[in-house]
Amino acid sequence: MAHNANRPDPISRPNHTAPANPRMTAYRVLMQVDGEGGYSNIALNAALSGTSLAPRDKAFVTRLVYGVLEHEEYLDHVIGSYVRNGGGGKIEPAVRCLLRMAVYQMAFLDTPDAAAVNESVNLAKKLKLFRATGFINGLLRHYIRDGKQVKLPDPHRQPDRYLSVTYSCPLWLVKLWREAYGDALCEGILSRLTERPPLFARVNTTRVSTETLQRALAECGVNAEPSAVLPDCLLLSHTGAIQETPPYLRGEFHVQDGSSQLCCLLAAPSPGDTVYDVCAAPGGKSFTIAERMGNVGKVISCDIHPHRVALIAEGAERLVLDCIQPTVRDALSDDGEAGCADLVLCDVPCSGLGIIRRKPDIKRKPWSEIQDLPALQYDILTHAARLVKPGGRLVYSTCTLRPAENGGVVERFLKGCPDFEPCAMTLPSGWKRLIQEPAHMLTVFPQTADTDGFFIATVRRRTN
């Protein structure tokens, strides 16, 4: 086992007088994320900008950091399999990080086994973890002798643990999804959320047709296929620097996941409407709603932070959507004229459990950070409701898969606000419900159309 003797500060700045070491760089990023709970993309970008690494080495560091974070539960299971009496939790963080990096390289990359072992031991020596070198070397070589195969938990006796290890998902989240949606849907979610997410584009129909944009992107080397389940939506591949292409610069599309596009479709805005998007930044839904309105009407697109409102303004200017009014506004305030809006979109802050494949850091959130979100979401929804005119619609949405933040909030709202009633949604062709739920609610699972996990609900203000 490893000890704490001579342990250096694991997140101290590297010595820039020495040649940059890709694995040391990855180690420092992972220790910073693990120790300080920071965002991996911020820590990684800061680390790479401060090194002299070649582009190929930077790519290796990026893959190593994100790979270790995405497969953490599986890697820890492998490591724990070789620790006496299952004492994997007793390994000190610095040593565990080195082991995770080594196992990931051997299990998921084409790094030669010997190189992964030797580099890990050498890195331990550079970090002055001398008494851990034998432990690291022995554990990794034992893993190699076993053909890099370890026994998984029994799926029948330990179903939660089996799914957690197999799909590298926190145990609490596996339990939540199995309880909420059942075994088959839970495993479908886990399977999809380990895959690379697709890239969807929403066509700016105020400036170009889908067919014309498709041809323009092809001229840029971008493959764009029309969605089978969404109008004016393209599925992009071989994108390269998509934001530098002429069609993007001309404002002919914006990138938006299919689930968000579906939300805007079901919101059913009409030309001339007054619309509030109360939690709008960075503006994707506001843009799509404005396009569906033909840029005729008014979309008050709000966020509490001025710098994020600036992002909305920049996007609206690029897309030439002058019906959008970027506005600094607290969603919990009563600013704005009561009863003025035909449509209010309330895409609330949430746990983000439906977008884990885009933001794997979400898996690392402690339960304490998300357990109280329904109370905040309910408060935002009730404040947003005062903006809706009689006969107007209120759309509530999240990018999470957690009933307490979804249907639970909407049910509480309808009980507490009797002047609102459910407004049934008619799903477009190609979409279907995978769970039983009321017609005014829709849970979008990633296995339905390879979109993010999402939730949409629509209610209407009574006219009397």
TAZI-V256136 format. One record per backbone hydrogen bond with DSSP energy under -0.5 kcal/mol. NH is the residue of the N-H (numbers start at 1). CO is the residue of the C=O. If there is no record, write none. Layout:
NH&CO ; NH&CO
This chain:
7&4 ; 8&127 ; 10&8 ; 12&9 ; 16&14 ; 18&15 ; 22&20 ; 25&21 ; 26&22 ; 27&23 ; 28&24 ; 29&25 ; 30&26 ; 31&27 ; 32&28 ; 33&29 ; 34&30 ; 35&31 ; 36&32 ; 37&33 ; 38&32 ; 43&39 ; 44&40 ; 45&41 ; 46&42 ; 47&43 ; 48&44 ; 49&45 ; 50&46 ; 50&47 ; 51&48 ; 58&54 ; 59&55 ; 60&56 ; 61&57 ; 62&58 ; 63&59 ; 64&60 ; 65&61 ; 66&62 ; 67&63 ; 68&64 ; 69&65 ; 70&66 ; 71&67 ; 72&69 ; 75&71 ; 76&72 ; 77&73 ; 78&74 ; 79&75 ; 80&76 ; 81&77 ; 82&79 ; 83&80 ; 86&83 ; 87&84 ; 88&86 ; 89&86 ; 90&87 ; 91&88 ; 96&92 ; 97&93 ; 98&94 ; 99&95 ; 100&96 ; 101&97 ; 102&98 ; 103&99 ; 104&100 ; 105&101 ; 106&102 ; 107&103 ; 108&104 ; 109&104 ; 109&105 ; 111&105 ; 116&112 ; 117&113 ; 118&114 ; 119&115 ; 120&116 ; 121&117 ; 122&118 ; 123&119 ; 124&120 ; 125&121 ; 126&122 ; 127&123 ; 128&125 ; 129&124 ; 130&128 ; 132&129 ; 133&129 ; 133&130 ; 136&132 ; 137&133 ; 138&134 ; 139&135 ; 140&136 ; 141&137 ; 142&138 ; 143&139 ; 144&140 ; 145&141 ; 146&142 ; 147&144 ; 148&143 ; 149&146 ; 158&154 ; 162&158 ; 163&159 ; 164&160 ; 165&161 ; 166&162 ; 167&163 ; 168&165 ; 169&164 ; 173&170 ; 174&170 ; 175&171 ; 176&172 ; 177&173 ; 178&174 ; 179&175 ; 180&176 ; 181&177 ; 182&177 ; 182&178 ; 186&182 ; 187&183 ; 188&184 ; 189&185 ; 190&186 ; 191&187 ; 192&188 ; 193&189 ; 194&191 ; 195&192 ; 199&236 ; 200&198 ; 201&234 ; 202&254 ; 203&201 ; 203&232 ; 204&252 ; 205&203 ; 207&204 ; 208&204 ; 213&209 ; 214&210 ; 215&211 ; 216&212 ; 217&213 ; 218&214 ; 219&215 ; 220&216 ; 220&217 ; 221&218 ; 222&217 ; 223&221 ; 223&237 ; 224&222 ; 225&235 ; 227&233 ; 233&230 ; 234&201 ; 235&225 ; 236&199 ; 236&234 ; 237&223 ; 242&240 ; 244&241 ; 245&242 ; 249&245 ; 250&246 ; 251&248 ; 252&247 ; 254&202 ; 256&200 ; 261&257 ; 262&258 ; 263&259 ; 264&260 ; 265&261 ; 266&262 ; 267&263 ; 268&264 ; 268&265 ; 269&264 ; 272&296 ; 273&270 ; 275&273 ; 275&298 ; 276&343 ; 277&300 ; 278&276 ; 278&345 ; 280&277 ; 280&302 ; 281&302 ; 283&280 ; 287&283 ; 288&284 ; 289&285 ; 290&286 ; 291&287 ; 292&288 ; 293&289 ; 294&291 ; 295&290 ; 296&293 ; 297&295 ; 298&273 ; 299&323 ; 300&275 ; 300&298 ; 301&299 ; 301&325 ; 302&277 ; 302&300 ; 303&327 ; 306&304 ; 308&305 ; 309&305 ; 310&306 ; 311&307 ; 312&308 ; 313&309 ; 314&310 ; 315&311 ; 316&312 ; 317&313 ; 318&314 ; 319&315 ; 320&316 ; 320&317 ; 321&316 ; 322&320 ; 324&321 ; 325&299 ; 326&324 ; 327&301 ; 329&303 ; 329&327 ; 333&330 ; 339&386 ; 340&337 ; 340&387 ; 341&387 ; 342&274 ; 343&274 ; 344&393 ; 345&276 ; 346&344 ; 346&395 ; 347&345 ; 348&346 ; 348&397 ; 354&399 ; 355&352 ; 358&355 ; 359&355 ; 362&359 ; 363&360 ; 364&361 ; 365&362 ; 369&366 ; 370&367 ; 371&367 ; 373&370 ; 375&372 ; 376&372 ; 377&373 ; 378&374 ; 379&375 ; 380&376 ; 381&377 ; 382&378 ; 383&379 ; 384&380 ; 385&381 ; 386&382 ; 386&383 ; 387&384 ; 388&385 ; 389&341 ; 391&461 ; 392&389 ; 393&342 ; 394&459 ; 395&344 ; 396&394 ; 396&457 ; 397&346 ; 398&455 ; 405&402 ; 406&402 ; 406&403 ; 408&403 ; 409&406 ; 410&406 ; 411&407 ; 412&408 ; 413&409 ; 414&410 ; 415&411 ; 416&412 ; 417&413 ; 420&417 ; 421&460 ; 423&458 ; 425&439 ; 427&425 ; 431&428 ; 437&435 ; 441&438 ; 442&456 ; 444&442 ; 444&454 ; 445&443 ; 448&445 ; 449&445 ; 450&446 ; 453&354 ; 454&444 ; 455&398 ; 456&442 ; 457&396 ; 458&440 ; 459&394 ; 460&421 ; 461&392 ; 462&419
